[in-house]
């Protein structure tokens, strides 16, 4: 048997072993869950409805982010002028300039 045949045989054996192992695990888990369900049923007092599951209240929504402090018009114009200069120098692209301008203008 050549190298490829040996590798194929090993792959078949390993695959079969994995499939069998998975099936045994599933069957065993099914038996345990069935047994646990039966034990839980037997331990309940007779004549009473099963207890309702209690769910925790949902967490409160996070507080909205605080608004940035309002700039006075002189500071805003100064920032826009600086951004325009950076764009004209080639430091910022047009898209970056627009993003920064939108942030400033809110």
C-alpha positions in Angstrom: 0.0 0.0 0.0 1.4 3.3 -0.9 1.6 6.6 1.0 -1.7 7.9 -0.3 -3.5 4.6 0.5 -2.2 4.7 4.0 -3.3 8.3 4.5 -6.7 7.5 3.1 -7.1 4.5 5.4 -6.1 6.6 8.4 -8.6 9.3 7.5 -11.4 6.7 7.2 -10.5 5.2 10.6 -10.3 8.6 12.2 -13.6 9.7 10.7 -15.4 6.6 11.8 -14.1 6.9 15.3 -15.2 10.5 15.5 -18.7 9.6 14.2 -19.1 6.8 16.7 -17.9 8.9 19.6 -20.3 11.7 18.7 -23.2 9.3 18.5 -22.4 7.7 21.9 -22.1 11.2 23.5 -25.5 12.3 22.1 -27.2 9.1 23.2 -25.7 9.3 26.7 -26.7 13.0 27.0 -30.2 12.1 25.9 -30.5 9.4 28.6 -29.2 11.7 31.3 -31.6 14.5 30.4 -34.5 12.1 30.3 -33.5 10.7 33.7 -33.1 14.2 35.2 -36.5 15.3 33.8 -38.1 12.2 35.4 -36.4 12.9 38.8 -37.5 16.5 38.7 -41.1 15.5 37.9 -41.1 13.0 40.8 -39.8 15.5 43.3 -42.6 18.0 42.6 -45.5 18.0 45.1 -48.6 16.4 43.7 -51.7 18.6 42.9 -49.7 21.8 42.4 -49.0 23.3 39.0 -45.3 23.5 38.1 -43.6 26.6 39.2 -43.3 29.4 36.7 -39.8 30.5 35.7 -38.8 33.8 37.0 -37.0 36.1 34.6 -34.8 39.0 35.6 -36.0 42.4 34.6 -34.2 43.8 31.6 -31.3 46.0 32.3 -32.1 49.7 32.0 -31.0 51.4 28.7 -27.7 53.2 28.9 -27.9 56.9 29.3 -27.4 58.9 26.1 -23.9 60.3 25.5 -23.7 63.9 26.7 -23.8 66.5 24.0 -20.5 68.2 23.3 -20.2 71.6 24.8 -21.4 74.4 22.5 -18.7 76.5 21.0 -19.1 80.2 20.6 -19.2 81.4 17.0 -15.7 82.8 17.1 -14.1 79.5 18.2 -16.2 77.6 15.6 -15.0 79.9 12.8 -11.4 79.5 14.0 -11.7 75.7 14.0 -13.3 75.7 10.5 -10.5 78.0 9.2 -7.9 75.6 10.6 -9.6 72.6 9.0 -9.8 74.5 5.7 -6.1 75.3 5.9 -5.2 71.7 6.6 -7.2 70.6 3.6 -5.6 73.2 1.4 -2.2 72.0 2.5 -3.1 68.4 1.6 -2.9 67.2 5.2 -6.7 66.3 5.2 -8.6 64.8 2.3 -11.9 66.3 1.3 -13.8 63.4 3.0 -11.8 63.9 6.2 -12.5 67.6 6.1 -16.2 67.1 5.6 -16.3 64.6 8.5 -14.5 67.0 10.8 -16.7 69.9 9.7 -19.9 67.8 10.4 -18.6 67.0 13.9 -18.0 70.7 14.6 -21.3 71.8 13.3 -23.1 69.0 15.1 
